[in-house]
C-alpha cells in the first residue's frame, strides 16, 4: 500500500497534463500512486498518460460528469493511506509530498486537513505566494469558506474522503463545500511552505469570472442550509459573504455592459446595505447609467471644473 494516492482529474488537457504528471514523478518522496481520472476527454489525453513508463501511474476513463465525480472516482480507486489532489494544469514543486509526509508524521498521523502554500502564476509572468492566515484560534468552518483552501494544496486521510465525498451537483466551490463538512469534524493543519504552482490562465476557473460568481453563490447557499453546520457559521459572517457577492454582481454586470441588470443589482445592494460608506460611488454609477445620465455626468464635470478654478 502506498503512503500517498495522488488524484488528477482531467478533461481535454492533453497539452497541459504532461507538466502535472512530471511534477509528481520527480517528487523527492517516492511512496505514491498516481490516479489520472479522464473525465471524457476527446483529445489524446490517454496517449499522453500512457507515454509515461511508470507502474505507479494508473489511468481511468469515464463519461464526462465534471471534476467532482472524477475526484470521487479517484477516491474510490485509491489505495494510499493519505490522498492528495492535483489539477491537470498545475504542478507540484519537488518537495511537496515530502513536506506533507513530514507534517503528517510530526502530528502523529492524526486525521486532519493538511494544507501548504500555493504560488499563483499568471500569463504575464507575475508570481504571487498565497500564504493564508493561521487557522489557529479561528472558526475552522468559516476559515475554509473565507480562505478557500485549494485541493492541490491539501492532503487528507483516505478514510475521511470515503466518508465525505465531493458534491457532484456543484460546478464551482465544490471543494469549499466539502471542506466545511470536513472541518466540522476534523482539525486544520497549516504547513507554511510553498509547495505548488497554480497557473491562472484563460481556461482556469478563477479566470472565468462571469461563469464563476453565480455557481459560487449557489455553493454558499448550500453550505448555509446544511443542518449539520447549524450554529457553526455566525449570522455576521453570512452577511459579510452575501455583501461580497452582491458587490461582485454589480461589477460583473458593469464589465459586461448589462446596464439594466447592473442597475437592479445596485438598487438591491442599496436596499440591503443602506449604510455602506461606499454607496456614494454606487449611486453615482446608477445615475450615470440611467437615461440622460450622460448629461448628468457632464454637469458634474462642469461643477468640478468651476470648483477647480476657484
N, C-alpha and C positions, 0 to 999 in steps of 0.2 A: 504494500500500500504506500503510495507516495505521500509526502507530507502535504504538498500543495496540489490542488486541482485548479488550473487556470482556465477560465472560460472566456472565449472570444466569440460573441455573436457578430454576424456579418451579413450584408446584403449588397451585392454588386459593388464590392470594394476590391476587386482583383488588382487594381492599380495602386492600392494603398496597403493591403494586408501584409505584404512582404515585410514591411518595416515593423509591424506589430509582432509577427511571429519571430522574426530575427531577434527582437529585443528580449523575447522570452528565452530563446536558445542560448544567448550569451550571458544569462544570469550567473552570477558567481555561486549561487546556491542551486544545486542541480537536482534536488529531490522533488521533481514535479511531473505532472502530466498536463498536456495542453489539449483542451477540447474545443475545436472550432465548430461552431454551430452555424451552418449555412442556411439562412432564412429565405430560401427560394431564389437564390441568385440565378440570373440568366447570362452572366458573363463567364469568364474562365477561372472563377474562384477555386473550383475543385482542382484544376490543373496546377494552380499556384501552390495550393496546400500540399498536394501530392509530390511536388518537386523537392520538398524538404525531406531528406533522408534521416528521419529521427523517429525511433519507435515510440517515443513518448508523446508524439503528436497523433491525435485521433480526429477524424473528420466525420461530421454527421450532417445530413441534408434533411430539410423539412420544407413543406409548402410555406409560402410567405404568410406569417402570422404575427409579425412585428417582434421587436427585440425582447420584450418581456417574456413571451413564450419561448424564444430562443434561449434566453438565460435560464428559464425554468427547466428546459430540456437538458441543458448543460449540468444543472444541479442534479437532476435525476440520474445522469450518467457518471457523475463524479465519484471517484474512489478515495480522494485525498482527505486527510484529517481536517485541513482548512481549505477554504475556497477563496480564490481571488478572481477579479474580473478585469478584463482589458478590452477596450473598444478597438475595432479593426483599423482605425485611422490614427491611433495614438501609440506611444511607445513607453516602455519602462526603461529607466536607467539601469545599468548592470547590477547595481547593489539592491534593487527593490526587494526581491524575495529574501535576501539575507537580512535586510533591515527588518522586514516583517517577522522573520523567524526569531531574531534576537529579541524583539519586543514581546512576542508571544511567550518565549521562554522566560524572559525577565518577569513576566506576570503569571508565572507558574501555569501557563497554558489555559488560563481561565477563559470561559466563554464570554466574549465581548465583541464589540465592533471596533476593530483596529483600523486606523487610517493615517496616511502620511500626507506630505505636502505636494501639491500639484504645481507644475510650471505651465502657464498658458503661453502658447507660441502662435503669433499672428503672421499672416501672409506678408506683412510689410517688414518683417524681421524683428519686431518687438518681442521681448520676453518679460513675463511677469510671474514671480513666485507668489503663489496664493497661500500664505500662511494664515490659517484660520485662528481665531482667538482660542484660548484654552477652554475646554469644556468643564473644567473643574468648577464646582460651586454654581453651576448653571443648570437650568431645567433641560434635561437631555432631549426631550421630545421637541421643545421649542428650538433647541440648538440646531438639530438636523434640518428643521424647516428653514430657519433663518440662514444657515450657512451652506446648506445643500452639499453635503459631503458626497463626492462623485464616486461611482462604483470602481473606476480604475485605481483609486487610491485606497480601497477598502480590502479588508481580509476578515473572514468570519469562519467559525467552526461549521462544518458541513451540517451538523445536526440542527443548528439554528435555521439555516436556509431550507432544510427539509420541512421544518415546521412553518416557517414564514416564507411564502413564495411571492414573486413579483405579481402585481395585479395586472392581468392581461387586458383589462378594459381601458387602461391608461396609455396614452402615446407619449406624454411628457410628464416628468416628475414622478414616474413610477418608482424610481429609486428613493425619492424623498418619502413617498407614502410607505414604502417598505421599511425604511429606516425608522419611521415613527413607531411602527409596531415593534420593531426590534429593540429600540432604546426604551420602550415602555417596560421591557423585561430585563434587558442586559445593559451593562455599563459601556461607556465610550472610552477608548484609549487612544489618545493622540500621540503620534510619533512626529516630532517637529523637524523632519528632514525631507528635502526634495528628492523624490524617487521616480518621478514620471513626468512626461511632457504631453500636454493636451493641445492638439492643433485646432485652432479656430479658423475655419475656412468656410467658403460659401455653402458647402454641403453639410456643415455641422449644425446640430440642433440649436445651439446658442446663437448662431448667425441668423437663423430664420425667425426673426423676432415676431413678425406678424403671425406666423403659424404657431409660435411658442406661447404667447400670452394667454389665449383663450383656453387651451387644454391645461395650462398651468393652474388657472383659476378652478377648473373642474377638479383637478387633483386636490387642491386645497379644500374645496367643499367636501370632498370625500373624506379627507383627513379629519376635518372639524366635525363631521357627522358620525365618526367612528365611536360607538358606545364604550369601547374598551379604553378610549383616551379621554373619557369624561372626567373633568377635574384636573387633567394633566396639562391643558393648554388654557391660559388665562384669557379672559374677555378682552383685556387690554392688548394682548399680543395679537389676537384675532383681528381686532380693529386696525392695528398697525399694518397687518398684512393686507387687509381689504383696502385701506387707504393707498398703499403702494400700488396695488393692481388698478384701482380707479384712476390714479395719476398716470400710469403707464398707458392705459387705454386712450387717454387724451393725446398723448404723444404719438401713439401708433396711428390714430386716425388723421392727425395733422400731417404726419410724414407721408401718408397715402393719399392726401388730398381729399379725404372723405369729410367734407365740411359739415354736412348735416349730422353725421354720426359723431363728429368731434364736438359739435355744439351740444348735442344731447348728453355726451359724456361730461362736458363741462358743467352743464346745469345739474346733472346728478351729483357731481362732486361738490358743487356749491351748496346743494341741499343737505348732503350728508355731513360735510365738514365746513360749516359756515365760518368758523373762527380760525381756519388755517391762514397763517400770515402770508402765504404765497398766493392767496386768492386774488390779489390785485392784478397780478400778471395774467391769471386765467380770465378775469373779467375783461381785461383789455383785449385778449385774444378773441374772446367771444364777440365783442363789439366790432373788432376789425373784420371778422368773418361774416357778419350779417350784411343784408342789403344796405347799400350806401356806406358800408364800412370803410371803403377806400377814402371817401370824403372825410369821415371822422378821423382817419389816420392822418390825412393831410392837415386837418385843423389842429390836431395835437402837435404835429410837427411845426406848424406855424407858430403856435403858442410857445413852444420850446425855443424857437429861433428868436422870438421877441424877448423872452426871458434871458437868453444868452447875450443879447445886445445891450442889456441894461448894465 
